[in-house]
Amino acid sequence: METLVGLLPIILMFVIFYFLLIRPQQKKQKQVQQMQSELQKGDEIITIGGMHGTIHAIDEGTVVITVNDGTSMKFDRSSVREKKND
């Protein structure tokens, strides 16, 4: 019984870490994956490097974005950080 009481603070700490750190991160990651799977041609996006552009072409693992001056660049789909809601 004493060992259980001694382990209780450690167990409680792991439960708190799960609900405050791990679970929210998993939710965020799931939302990002869903957003990346729903990308379409013409969507305005921001990459993880801060590049702003419009999706010109998209396939299974890559996206081609066009920036304001007409330059096209190819990125991994996972490098898309967010979709702009303009």
C-alpha positions in Angstrom: 0.0 0.0 0.0 2.9 2.4 0.8 4.5 1.8 -2.6 1.2 2.7 -4.3 1.0 5.9 -2.3 4.6 6.6 -3.3 3.9 6.0 -6.9 0.7 8.1 -7.0 2.4 11.5 -7.6 4.3 10.0 -10.6 1.2 8.5 -12.0 -0.7 11.7 -11.5 2.1 13.6 -13.2 1.8 11.4 -16.3 -1.9 11.8 -16.5 -1.6 15.6 -16.3 1.1 15.6 -19.0 -1.1 13.5 -21.2 -4.1 15.8 -21.0 -2.1 19.1 -21.1 0.6 18.2 -23.7 0.2 15.0 -25.6 -3.6 15.0 -26.3 -3.8 18.6 -27.6 -0.7 17.9 -29.9 -2.4 14.8 -31.3 -5.6 16.8 -32.1 -3.6 19.6 -33.8 -1.7 17.0 -35.8 -4.9 15.3 -36.9 -6.4 18.7 -38.0 -3.2 19.5 -40.0 -3.3 16.1 -41.8 -7.0 16.6 -42.6 -6.3 20.1 -44.0 -3.5 18.7 -46.1 -5.6 15.9 -47.5 -8.4 18.4 -48.5 -6.1 20.7 -50.5 -7.3 21.6 -54.0 -6.1 23.5 -57.0 -6.6 27.2 -56.5 -6.3 27.2 -52.7 -4.1 29.9 -51.2 -1.6 28.4 -48.8 1.3 29.2 -46.5 4.2 26.7 -46.3 6.2 25.9 -43.2 8.9 28.1 -44.5 6.6 31.1 -44.8 6.1 31.0 -48.6 2.7 32.4 -49.6 1.2 31.1 -52.9 -1.7 29.5 -54.8 -1.8 25.8 -55.6 -1.3 25.4 -59.3 -1.1 21.6 -59.4 -1.4 18.8 -56.8 -0.8 15.1 -56.7 -0.4 12.4 -54.0 2.7 13.7 -52.3 3.5 17.1 -53.8 2.0 20.4 -54.6 3.1 23.0 -57.1 2.5 26.6 -55.9 2.6 29.8 -57.9 3.6 33.0 -56.2 2.7 36.6 -57.2 5.3 37.0 -59.9 4.3 33.8 -61.7 7.1 31.6 -60.4 6.1 28.0 -59.8 7.7 25.9 -57.0 7.2 22.3 -56.1 6.8 21.3 -52.4 6.0 18.2 -50.4 2.4 18.2 -49.4 3.5 17.9 -45.8 5.3 21.3 -46.1 1.9 23.1 -46.2 1.3 24.8 -42.8 -2.1 26.4 -43.4 -4.7 27.3 -45.9 -5.5 31.0 -46.0 -9.2 31.9 -45.6 -9.4 35.0 -47.8 
